[in-house]
Amino acid sequence: QVQLVESGGGLVQPGGSLRLSCAASGIIFEIYTMGWYRQAPGKQRELVATIGGPPNYADSAKGRFTISRDNAKNTVYLQMNSLKPEDTAVYYCNSHTESYGVHDYWGQGTQVTVSS
């Protein structure tokens, strides 16, 4: 059974930092591109960052967020600095591969709220 379990969300003041983690189980972690997406109230889910080869970032994340992965721990991270109120959203972990067929999995999401 595939599980992606996010953690690290919470309430932070503007300008603050948070580190999200996503622990994966039930997949061959190394062959998956891992990603973070977010969905704000009333908006569509959007890409934040992915890492399979070189990291890929949405324009809104460039220079402030860093995605990384630890294949030994089957975990992907999102370090978020200089947070803004518009970063408020539910953040979702995603795993995707097209090896051995297309496989796409999502975590349950973790709330990030940026507010003073």
C-alpha positions, 0 to 999 in steps of 0.5 A: 500500500502506497502512503505519502505522509506530509508533516511540518505545516502550521501557522507562521508569521510573514517573513518566517520559515517552515520545513515540510516533510513527506515520507513515502512508503510502498514505492520504489522511491528512487524511480519517482519524481517527487513534488510539492503542490498547493491549493489555496481556498477557491483556487486550483491546485498548482505546482510548487516544486518537483525533484527527479533530476534537477529541481524545478520550481514555480516562479512563485517559489524561486529564490524562496523555497528549496526542494530536496530529497533523501533517497535513503529515508524515502523522504522529500522536503520543502524548505520555505523561507520568506513566507508571504500571506499568499503562500497560505494553502494546503500543501500536497506531496506527490510522487510520479513515475512513468516507469513500469506504467504511469503511477501517480500518488498524493498525500493527504495534505498539510495546512500552511498558514502565513499570517500575523 
